[in-house]
Amino acid sequence: MKFSMIFEAQMTNPTAEHEAQVLRDCVEQAVLADQVGFDTVWAVEHHGLKWYAHMSAPEIFLTWVAARTERIRIGHGVVCMPFNFNHPVRAAERAAMLDVLSNGRLNLGAGRGATAVETSMCGVDPDRTHQEVEESLRMIAAAWQDPEAEFSYHGELLDIDPHHLLPRPVQRPHPPLFMACTRQDTLKLAADYGIGALVLGFAGIEEIAQLRRTYDTAIAARTGERFVSTVVNDHFAALCPTIVLDDRDRAQQIGARGQRFFAQSIKYYYGAGPIPDEAVDPGVDEVARIRAAAEQHVAYLHEAKIPVKASSTAIFNTEHAYGTADDAIAYVERLQEAGADEILCLIQMGTVPQDACLETIRQWGEKVIPHFRNK
């Protein structure tokens, strides 16, 4: 079992001054994660999503973290691989450089970056994103199979004559590959490609177990014809929203408020909802409020004659690792039973104060992770 954290650099009050502070706070959290025993820190890539994520240059953030840490792995979770976001040659060069400078600590995930805000900003054709992500993965996986040879690639979208692709990564033939997965079809695709799955949703235990079954079924059925690399990485990482404090009620309230802001941000950028509510009112029952938001969302789906599925309301599910260290241990045990190879902690959410983030990381390092390491 591996334990990791993922950073969105999400924030309320997204002024330039607060933005700078949040980014520095994320670095402080990552350094502490290294010190207390987490295995990996992951960073997303998003562009122009003011209330959702300010992590627009994760290669810079991760390099800064790598320079400040000793042992923790550094994960792109994920690089937006459509060509107008990141040409695959440039993505490969940056990944190899970071792998060298971190002494072989890089994990490399791929994703589509599919919001309309992002694709329109960078001139990405939404209809080509799946094909471009696959071609990018194949290029990066092929780039250093022979690290002394020139690299060439002749695919359906790109045709590259022999060139030296430099530097060469420390991990051979390349850093471990992953893909962002939020639905069953992307999990099947990751299995077909032979790469790890980063399950980045607020699904509960039952849905995580179902997604793991989907992944395993696809692994058992694949022929290997769609493998993107000579190295297969069947690794299943499940998102675990968490706030852990000695005060259970405070942890649950902070977690529910952070998740509600996260849900509003997703709805704003993915579903044309209103600008997220930034207010934090200590007198409000945030668990009750997010349940009310779920009921309103279900009513909207019924009115629009849209089928209500578990995935449609997962973002409002607060049955996560919010509470004490014992609560987190119990939840992680259920994730382990559901088939998670890695617990991907989401701690940094827009309304969560820095002191609660740092205390959560300490509690995981001192109490939660050792519980499983000692087993």
N, C-alpha and C positions, 0 to 999 in steps of 0.2 A: 504494500500500500504506500503510495506517494502522497505528499501533502504540498499544495501549492497555493498561490494567490494570483488574482488577476486584477489588472488596473485599467479603468476606463478614464480616469481623471475627470470624473463627473462632478458638477458643482451647481449649487444655487448661486445667485448673485454673480453671474459670470462677467465681472469687470476684469480689466487687464490686471489690476493689482491682486484681486482675489485668485485669478487664474494662476499667476506666478506662484502664489503661496500654496495652492493646491498641488501644483506639480512638484514643488519642493517637499511638500508633505508626503507625497507618494514615494519619493526617493527615501525619505526617512523611514517610512513603513517597510520598504523593500530591504533596507539595510538591517532593520531589526529582525525581519523574517529570516535573513541569513544567519544572524547571531543566535536565534532561538531554535533553529532546526528545520525550517521549511525546506523542501527539496527544489522548488522552482518558483520564480516569479514570471508571470506572463503579462504582456501588454497588448491591448487591442490596437487597431488602426481605424480611425474614423476621421472624416473631413467635414467641417462646417456645421457640426451638430452642437449648437451652443449650450443646450441644457442636457445633452446626453454624454458627450465624450470630447475632451480636448486633447486626446492622445493622437495627434495628427502625424507625428514623427517618432514612432516607437523605436526606431533604430538608434535615435539619439538618446532617448530615455534609457533604453536597455544598455547602451554603451556606458552611460554615466553610472548606472547601477552596477554594472560589471566591474567598473574601476573602483567602486566603493565597497565591494564585497569580496569574500574569500572562496566560498565553496558552492553557493546556491546556483542552480542552473538558470539560464536566461532564455525566456520563451517569447517568440512572436506568436501571439494568439489573437489575431493573425496578421500576416501581410496581405493587403488587398492586391490580388494577383492579376486582375484585368490590366491589359498593357498600358492604358492611359493613366492608371494609378502608378504602376511600377513595371517598367519594362523588365522582362525576366532576366536579362543580362545584368541589369543594375541590381535587381533583387538578389541575384546570385553573388555578385561582387560584395554587396554590403553584408550578406549573411556570412560569407567566408571571412571577411575582415573581422566581424564581431566574434566569430568562432575562434580565430587566431588570438585576438587580444584577450578573450576570456579564457584562453587555454582549454578549448574544447567543451564549453558549457552551454552551447546554443541548441535550442529546439526551434524548428521552423514550421509554423502553421500557415495555411493558405485559406483565403476566403474571397468572397465576391464583392463586399462593400456595396450592398445593393440598394441603399436608400436613394430616392430620386434626388435629394439634395446633393449627395456625393457624386452620383454618376453625371448629373448635369454640370456640376462644378468642374469636373475633370474631362468631360467629353467622352464618357464611357458609354458604349452601346449596350444597354441591358440585355439585349437578345444574344450577345456574344460572350457574356461573362462566364457561363459554364465552360464553354469551349476554350476560352483564353486561360482560365484557371488550370484546366487539365494540361494544356500545352506548356504552361509555365512550370508546373510540377514536373513534367517529363523532361524539360530542358534542364532544370536545376538538378534533378536526379542523375541526368546523364553527364553533366558538366565535368565531373572529376573522377569518372570511373577509371580513367588512366590519367593521374595527376600530372604526368610529364608530357602528355600529348596535347596538341592544339585541339580546341573544341570546335565542333561544327554541328549544325542541327538543320534538318530538312523535314519540316512538318506541314500540316495543312494550312497554318496561318503565318508561320515565320520560316524564313530560309536564311541560314547564317553560314557563310563559308568559314573555313578554318581560321581561328584566332586564338591567341593566348588569353584565357580567362583567369584573371589574377585578383587577389591571392588564392591559394589553395587552402581549404579548411583543414583544421587539425583532425576532426572526426572524418574518417574515411568510410565510404566514398563521399558522404555528405552528412550534415546534422540530421537527426531524426525528423521525419516529416509528419505533419498532422493536418487536419482540416476542421474548420468550424462546422458543427452539425447541430441543427435545431429541429430537424424533421427526420422522419424515417427514410425518405428518399436520399438525403445527404449522408445518412449513416450507411446505407447500402452502397453509396458511391465510395465513401472512404474505405469500406471493406474491399470493394472491387479494386481500388487503387493500391491496397496493401499499406495504408497509412493510418495513423492514430486518429481517434475521434475526440474532439473537444465539444462536449455536449453543453451548450451555453444557453440554458433556459431555466425557468423557475419551476420546472416540473417536480411533482412530488415523487415519493419513493416508488409508487406503483408504476408511474410513467417511466422513471429511470430504468426499472426492471424490464419493462416492455421494450424500451429502446435498446437495452443490452441484448435482449433476445433477438431483436431485429439485426443487430450488428453480428452476433454469433451465427445466426442463420445465413446471413450473406457471406460470412467468412467460410462456412462449411460448403456453400454452394458454388463459390467462385472457382474459375478454372485457371486463374493466373494470367489470362490474356490481357487484362487491363492494368496489371501492375505497372506503376510508374517508375519503379526502381528495382534494383537487384536485392535491396534490403527491405524486408517486410516488417512493419511496425503495427502489430495488433494491440493497441493500447486504448483504453476507454476511460476518459476523464470526465467526471460529472460535477457540474456546478453546485456549490454549497453556499448559499447566502448565510452569513453568520455574524452575529455580535455576541460576544461572551464577556460577561461581567459577573462580579460577585452578587450584584443585585439583579435577580432574574427578571423582575417586572420592568426595570429600566432598560435592560438589554432587549427585551421583547418590544418595548415601545420604540426604542431607537431603531431597531431592525425593521419594524413594520413601517415606520415613517420613511426610512431610507428606501425601502422597497416600493412604497407608494409613489415616491418621487421618481424612482426608476421606471415604474409602470407608466406614469404620466408622460415621461420623456419619450418612451418607446411609442406610445400612442400618438404623441405630437409629430414625430418624424416618420412613423410607419403607417399611422392610421388617421391622420388629419385631425387630431384632437387639439384642445386648447393648450396654450403655453402652461407648462407645469406650475403647480402651486408651490411656492418656495417657503411659505410660512412654516415655522416650527413653534407649535403651541404646547408647552409642557402640561397644560391642563386637559388636553384632548386625549381620548382613548384611541390611539392610532391603530390598534388591532381591529377595533370595531369600525373605524373609518375605512380601512382597506376592504373589510368585508362588505361594507355598504357600497364601495366603489365596484366591487365584483358584481353585486346585485344590479347596479345600474348598467353595467356592461352587458350582463345577460339580458336585461330588458331591452337594451338597444339592439342586440342580435336578434331577439324574437321579433321586434318591430320591423327590422330590416329583412326578416325572413332568411336569416343566415343560420345554418345549423350550429348549435352550441356543442363544441367538442372540448375534451379535456385540455387540448393545446390552446384553445381560445381563451381560457380563463386561468391558465397556469401562472401568469404573471401576478395574480392576486393571491396565490397560495402562500400563506405565511407559516406553514408547517416546515420550518427549517431549523438551523442550529442557532436559534435566538434564545439566550438564557444563560445558565451557568455552564461551567466546564463539564459537569455531569450530563447536562442536557445535550451538549454538543457531542460527547462521547456516545450517548445513546443514539443520536441521529446518524453519526458516522458509521456505527455498527450496522444500522439499517441500510445505509448506502453500500457498505461492503457486501452485505447479503444480496443486494440488488445487482452486484457485479461490477462496482466501480473499482478500477485499478488506481485511480488518482482522485483525491478530493480537492476540487478547484474552488478555494474559498473566495467568495465575493464579500469584501469587507468595506471597501471604499465606495460609498454611495453618496450622492449629492448632499444630503442633509446630515450625514453622520459626522459628528465632531472628531477632530484629530485625536483627542485624548481617548475616545471610545475605540477608535481604530487601533491605536497603539496598545491599549489594554487587552483588546481582543487577540492581537498577535501574541502578546506575552502569555496570555492564558492558554492559547493553543500550544505554544512552545513549551510551557512548563507543565501542563496537565493533560491536554488532549493527545498531542502527538506521542509523548512518552507512553501513554496507555497502550497504543498500538505497537510501538517499537518494542516494548517489553514483552509483548505477546510473542 
